Amino acid sequence: MRSAGDPSRSGYESTASRTGGAESAVLALDIGGTKLAVGVVTADGRVHGLIIEPTRRWEGPDAVIARLFDLGDRAVVAAGLGRPVSAVGISCGGPLDSVTGVLISPPHLPGWVDVPLGEMARDRFGVPAYLENDATAAALGEHRFGAARGLRTMIYLTISTGVGGGAVIDGALHRGAAGNGGELGHLMVRPGGRACTCGRHGCLEAYVSGTNIAARAADGVGAGRRTSLSAVDPLTAADVAAAATAGDAFARAIWDETTQVLGQALTDLVNVFEPEMVVLGGGVTRSGAMLLDPVAEIVARDAMPPAAKAARVVLTRLGDVVCVVGAGVVALDALAAAEVDHA
């Protein structure tokens, strides 16, 4: 991970030894399609002064980024640590260029094209700024301080407005040749199927993201399906889960397709990477066992041995702050690496 405008960094490993000293504190900014989350992260993985507000992405990049940076100022004050932050870590969905700190064209943020977010943050806060894909950062955070702490190989999948992913392989964060590796939400699960924001048809995201769970239900309502969801507007994935739990047959069918598709995709990932753990995060995972149990059952049943026995499928331990923690770890690691480089 490199600071915007800083060519000295070529990458980092996901190891605890790379985290900055005990006094290090960084500002972490997470930009989601639904919410903005900011906080100050210290080297022990704790989040101080956490603030979460709606993204309101329809306002466009200038207005959203101005609010994001104002939230950052507020978070530093609310953290009350009595010292300035040493860097800014930013997590956002890609595609992005983590070397230059530029958001290229994230599908969940329409109109955000070639936004120099890293440079903007560096100029605004006066410290180095580091940009990383949100799910990749979350994988790093979950590996360092969450459910996968201490494991050698793990996969993280966020199921929220969209679907993203990240992986730690043999102890090192996988980033890919251009820094956008781990786009697990764009695995092809139904060739020729539902349209995806990436431009293809049949991606995992087009079926299991919160947005598309709701959209599939809305399609059925529009087609005249008998369901209690007809009285709900606007529909959300949480509404579908609640109706399924209450015995609505149509909602149950939507939910069953969701867990089936997700379970099949995770089975493929387990077969490819043979991880010790698969961690699921994002808003849709608030459904808890209703999502986790059938997905884990599919993986245990269908993954090839011995991978099926090795991989545990669990929910995030860091919860709603996983991307904030991940963005913080990205910045802490970069600072620690810079100290080593200059030693």
C-alpha positions as CSV (number, residue, x, y, z in Angstrom):
1,M,0.0,0.0,0.0
2,R,1.5,3.4,-0.9
3,S,0.6,6.8,0.3
4,A,-0.9,9.1,-2.4
5,G,2.2,10.6,-4.1
6,D,4.6,8.4,-2.2
7,P,6.5,5.9,-4.4
8,S,8.4,4.2,-1.5
9,R,5.9,1.5,-0.7
10,S,5.4,-1.6,-2.9
11,G,3.1,-3.7,-0.7
12,Y,2.6,-5.1,2.8
13,E,2.1,-8.3,4.6
14,S,-0.7,-9.1,7.0
15,T,1.4,-9.8,10.0
16,A,1.1,-8.3,13.5
17,S,4.8,-7.3,13.5
18,R,4.1,-4.7,10.8
19,T,1.7,-2.7,12.9
20,G,3.0,0.6,14.3
21,G,4.0,1.3,17.8
22,A,1.7,1.3,20.8
23,E,1.2,5.0,20.6
24,S,0.2,5.0,16.9
25,A,-3.2,6.3,16.1
26,V,-4.7,6.8,12.6
27,L,-7.9,8.2,11.2
28,A,-9.9,5.5,9.4
29,L,-12.6,6.4,6.8
30,D,-14.9,3.9,5.2
31,I,-17.1,4.8,2.3
32,G,-20.0,2.5,1.6
33,G,-22.8,2.7,-0.8
34,T,-25.2,3.0,2.2
35,K,-23.2,4.5,5.0
36,L,-20.0,6.4,5.9
37,A,-18.2,5.1,9.0
38,V,-15.2,6.9,10.6
39,G,-13.1,6.5,13.7
40,V,-9.6,6.7,15.1
41,V,-7.9,3.3,15.2
42,T,-5.0,2.5,17.6
43,A,-2.4,-0.2,17.3
44,D,-4.4,-2.5,19.5
45,G,-7.2,-2.5,16.9
46,R,-9.6,-0.5,19.0
47,V,-11.9,2.1,17.4
48,H,-12.3,5.4,19.2
49,G,-14.8,8.2,18.4
50,L,-16.8,6.1,15.9
51,I,-19.3,8.0,13.8
52,I,-21.7,6.4,11.3
53,E,-23.9,8.4,9.0
54,P,-25.8,7.7,5.7
55,T,-23.7,8.1,2.6
56,R,-26.4,9.9,0.6
57,R,-24.5,9.0,-2.6
58,W,-26.9,10.8,-4.8
59,E,-25.3,14.1,-3.6
60,G,-22.2,13.3,-5.7
61,P,-18.6,13.0,-4.8
62,D,-17.8,16.6,-3.8
63,A,-20.6,16.8,-1.2
64,V,-20.1,13.3,0.2
65,I,-16.3,13.7,0.5
66,A,-16.7,17.1,2.3
67,R,-19.1,15.4,4.8
68,L,-16.7,12.5,5.2
69,F,-13.8,14.7,6.0
70,D,-15.9,16.7,8.4
71,L,-16.9,13.5,10.1
72,G,-13.2,12.7,10.3
73,D,-12.5,15.9,12.2
74,R,-15.4,15.1,14.6
75,A,-14.1,11.6,15.2
76,V,-10.7,12.8,16.1
77,V,-12.2,15.1,18.7
78,A,-14.6,12.5,20.0
79,A,-11.8,9.9,20.3
80,G,-10.2,12.2,23.0
81,L,-6.7,10.6,22.7
82,G,-5.0,13.9,23.2
83,R,-2.6,13.5,20.3
84,P,-2.9,14.0,16.5
85,V,-3.4,11.1,14.1
86,S,-0.3,10.0,12.2
87,A,-2.0,9.0,8.9
88,V,-5.4,8.4,7.2
89,G,-6.6,5.0,6.0
90,I,-9.5,4.9,3.6
91,S,-11.5,1.9,2.5
92,C,-13.9,2.0,-0.4
93,G,-15.2,-0.4,-3.0
94,G,-13.2,-0.6,-6.3
95,P,-12.0,-0.5,-8.9
96,L,-9.4,1.8,-7.5
97,D,-5.7,2.6,-7.8
98,S,-4.2,2.1,-4.3
99,V,-0.7,3.3,-5.5
100,T,-2.0,6.8,-6.6
101,G,-5.0,6.9,-4.2
102,V,-7.5,7.3,-7.0
103,L,-11.0,5.9,-7.0
104,I,-11.5,4.8,-10.7
105,S,-15.1,4.0,-11.0
106,P,-16.8,2.1,-8.1
107,P,-20.2,0.8,-9.3
108,H,-21.8,1.5,-5.9
109,L,-20.9,5.2,-6.2
110,P,-22.2,6.3,-9.6
111,G,-20.5,9.3,-11.0
112,W,-17.3,8.9,-8.9
113,V,-14.8,8.6,-11.8
114,D,-11.1,9.1,-11.2
115,V,-11.5,10.8,-7.9
116,P,-8.1,11.5,-6.3
117,L,-9.3,10.7,-2.8
118,G,-5.9,9.8,-1.3
119,E,-4.4,13.2,-2.4
120,M,-7.5,15.0,-1.2
121,A,-7.3,13.4,2.3
122,R,-3.6,14.0,2.5
123,D,-4.1,17.7,1.7
124,R,-7.1,18.0,4.1
125,F,-5.5,16.3,7.1
126,G,-1.8,17.0,6.5
127,V,-0.6,13.4,7.0
128,P,0.0,10.5,4.6
129,A,-3.2,8.9,3.3
130,Y,-3.6,5.3,2.2
131,L,-6.5,4.0,0.0
132,E,-7.5,0.3,-0.1
133,N,-10.4,-1.7,-1.4
134,D,-13.0,-2.0,1.4
135,A,-13.3,-5.8,1.4
136,T,-9.6,-6.3,1.1
137,A,-9.1,-3.9,4.1
138,A,-11.8,-5.8,6.0
139,A,-10.0,-9.1,5.3
140,L,-6.9,-7.6,6.8
141,G,-8.8,-6.3,9.8
142,E,-10.6,-9.6,10.5
143,H,-7.3,-11.4,10.1
144,R,-5.4,-9.1,12.5
145,F,-8.0,-8.5,15.2
146,G,-11.2,-10.6,14.4
147,A,-12.4,-14.1,13.9
148,A,-9.4,-15.2,11.7
149,R,-6.7,-13.8,14.0
150,G,-3.5,-15.9,13.8
151,L,-4.6,-18.0,10.9
152,R,-2.4,-18.5,7.8
153,T,-5.1,-18.6,5.1
154,M,-8.6,-17.1,5.2
155,I,-11.2,-15.6,2.9
156,Y,-13.4,-12.6,3.8
157,L,-16.7,-11.9,1.9
158,T,-18.8,-8.8,2.6
159,I,-22.4,-9.1,1.7
160,S,-23.9,-5.6,1.8
161,T,-25.0,-3.0,-0.8
162,G,-22.7,-5.0,-3.1
163,V,-20.5,-8.0,-2.6
164,G,-16.8,-7.8,-2.1
165,G,-14.0,-10.0,-1.0
166,G,-10.5,-10.3,0.2
167,A,-8.1,-13.1,1.1
168,V,-5.0,-13.7,3.3
169,I,-2.9,-16.4,1.7
170,D,0.0,-18.0,3.6
171,G,-0.1,-15.0,6.0
172,A,0.1,-12.3,3.3
173,L,-2.8,-10.1,2.1
174,H,-3.7,-10.9,-1.5
175,R,-4.0,-7.7,-3.6
176,G,-3.3,-8.8,-7.1
177,A,-1.1,-7.3,-9.8
178,A,-2.9,-4.0,-10.0
179,G,-4.2,-3.9,-6.4
180,N,-7.8,-4.9,-7.2
181,G,-7.6,-8.7,-6.6
182,G,-10.3,-10.3,-4.6
183,E,-13.4,-9.2,-6.5
184,L,-15.2,-12.2,-5.3
185,G,-18.6,-10.6,-5.8
186,H,-18.1,-10.9,-9.5
187,L,-17.8,-14.7,-9.7
188,M,-20.1,-16.0,-12.4
189,V,-22.8,-18.1,-10.7
190,R,-25.6,-17.9,-13.2
191,P,-24.3,-17.3,-16.8
192,G,-26.7,-15.1,-18.7
193,G,-28.6,-14.3,-15.5
194,R,-29.4,-11.1,-13.7
195,A,-27.6,-7.9,-14.7
196,C,-24.8,-6.8,-12.4
197,T,-23.4,-3.4,-11.8
198,C,-20.1,-4.5,-13.3
199,G,-21.8,-4.9,-16.7
200,R,-21.9,-8.6,-16.9
201,H,-24.9,-10.9,-16.2
202,G,-25.1,-13.6,-13.6
203,C,-22.5,-12.5,-11.0
204,L,-22.7,-13.5,-7.3
205,E,-23.5,-9.9,-6.4
206,A,-26.5,-9.9,-8.7
207,Y,-28.1,-12.5,-6.4
208,V,-26.9,-12.3,-2.9
209,S,-26.2,-8.6,-2.2
210,G,-28.7,-6.8,0.0
211,T,-29.6,-4.6,-3.0
212,N,-30.4,-7.6,-5.2
213,I,-32.1,-9.7,-2.6
214,A,-34.6,-6.8,-2.3
215,A,-34.7,-6.3,-6.1
216,R,-35.5,-10.0,-6.7
217,A,-38.3,-9.7,-4.2
218,A,-39.6,-6.5,-5.8
219,D,-39.6,-8.2,-9.2
220,G,-41.8,-10.9,-7.8
221,V,-44.2,-8.4,-6.2
222,G,-44.4,-6.6,-9.5
223,A,-45.2,-9.8,-11.3
224,G,-48.1,-10.3,-9.0
225,R,-46.7,-13.0,-6.6
226,R,-48.8,-13.5,-3.5
227,T,-46.7,-12.3,-0.6
228,S,-46.8,-10.1,2.5
229,L,-44.0,-8.1,0.9
230,S,-46.6,-6.5,-1.4
231,A,-47.4,-4.1,1.5
232,V,-43.7,-3.1,2.0
233,D,-42.2,-0.2,0.2
234,P,-39.4,0.2,-0.2
235,L,-38.3,-3.4,0.2
236,T,-35.0,-4.3,1.9
237,A,-33.2,-7.6,2.3
238,A,-34.1,-7.4,6.0
239,D,-37.8,-7.3,5.1
240,V,-37.3,-10.4,3.0
241,A,-35.5,-12.2,5.8
242,A,-38.2,-11.2,8.3
243,A,-41.0,-12.4,6.0
244,A,-39.3,-15.7,5.3
245,T,-38.9,-16.2,9.1
246,A,-42.7,-15.5,9.5
247,G,-43.6,-18.2,7.0
248,D,-44.1,-16.2,3.8
249,A,-43.5,-18.8,1.0
250,F,-42.4,-16.4,-1.6
251,A,-39.9,-14.7,0.7
252,R,-38.7,-18.1,1.8
253,A,-38.0,-19.0,-1.8
254,I,-36.0,-15.8,-2.4
255,W,-34.0,-16.5,0.8
256,D,-33.4,-20.1,-0.1
257,E,-32.1,-19.2,-3.5
258,T,-29.8,-16.6,-1.8
259,T,-28.2,-19.1,0.5
260,Q,-28.0,-21.8,-2.2
261,V,-26.1,-19.4,-4.6
262,L,-23.8,-18.1,-1.8
263,G,-23.1,-21.6,-0.6
264,Q,-22.2,-22.8,-4.0
265,A,-19.9,-19.9,-4.6
266,L,-18.1,-20.4,-1.3
267,T,-17.7,-24.0,-2.0
268,D,-15.8,-23.1,-5.2
269,L,-13.6,-20.7,-3.2
270,V,-12.9,-23.3,-0.6
271,N,-11.9,-25.7,-3.3
272,V,-9.6,-23.2,-4.9
273,F,-7.9,-21.6,-1.8
274,E,-8.4,-24.4,0.9
275,P,-8.7,-21.7,3.6
276,E,-8.8,-22.4,7.3
277,M,-11.7,-20.0,7.6
278,V,-14.3,-18.1,5.6
279,V,-15.6,-15.0,7.3
280,L,-18.8,-13.4,6.2
281,G,-19.6,-9.7,7.0
282,G,-21.8,-6.9,5.8
283,G,-25.4,-5.9,6.5
284,V,-27.0,-9.0,5.2
285,T,-25.2,-11.1,7.8
286,R,-27.3,-9.4,10.5
287,S,-29.7,-12.2,9.7
288,G,-27.3,-14.5,11.6
289,A,-27.9,-18.2,11.6
290,M,-30.6,-17.9,9.0
291,L,-27.9,-17.1,6.5
292,L,-24.9,-18.8,8.1
293,D,-26.3,-22.2,8.9
294,P,-27.5,-23.2,5.4
295,V,-24.4,-21.7,3.7
296,A,-22.0,-23.5,6.0
297,E,-24.0,-26.8,5.5
298,I,-23.6,-26.5,1.7
299,V,-19.8,-25.9,2.0
300,A,-19.4,-28.8,4.4
301,R,-21.4,-31.1,2.1
302,D,-20.0,-30.1,-1.3
303,A,-16.4,-28.9,-0.8
304,M,-13.8,-31.4,-1.8
305,P,-12.1,-33.2,1.1
306,P,-9.9,-32.3,3.0
307,A,-10.8,-28.7,2.3
308,A,-14.3,-29.2,3.5
309,K,-13.1,-30.3,6.9
310,A,-10.4,-27.6,7.2
311,A,-12.6,-24.6,6.4
312,R,-14.9,-23.1,9.0
313,V,-17.6,-20.6,7.8
314,V,-18.2,-18.0,10.4
315,L,-19.6,-14.5,10.8
316,T,-17.4,-11.4,11.3
317,R,-16.3,-10.8,14.9
318,L,-15.7,-7.1,14.2
319,G,-19.2,-6.5,12.9
320,D,-20.1,-3.1,11.5
321,V,-16.6,-1.6,12.2
322,V,-14.7,-4.2,10.2
323,C,-13.9,-1.9,7.4
324,V,-13.0,0.9,9.8
325,V,-10.6,-1.4,11.6
326,G,-9.3,-2.7,8.2
327,A,-8.6,0.9,6.9
328,G,-6.8,1.7,10.2
329,V,-4.6,-1.4,9.9
330,V,-3.8,-0.5,6.3
331,A,-2.5,2.9,7.5
332,L,-0.8,1.5,10.6
333,D,1.1,-1.1,8.6
334,A,2.1,1.5,6.0
335,L,3.5,3.7,8.8
336,A,5.4,0.8,10.3
337,A,6.8,-0.2,6.9
338,A,7.9,3.4,6.3
339,E,9.7,3.4,9.6
340,V,11.6,0.2,8.7
341,D,12.4,1.6,5.2
342,H,13.9,4.8,6.8
343,A,15.8,3.0,9.6
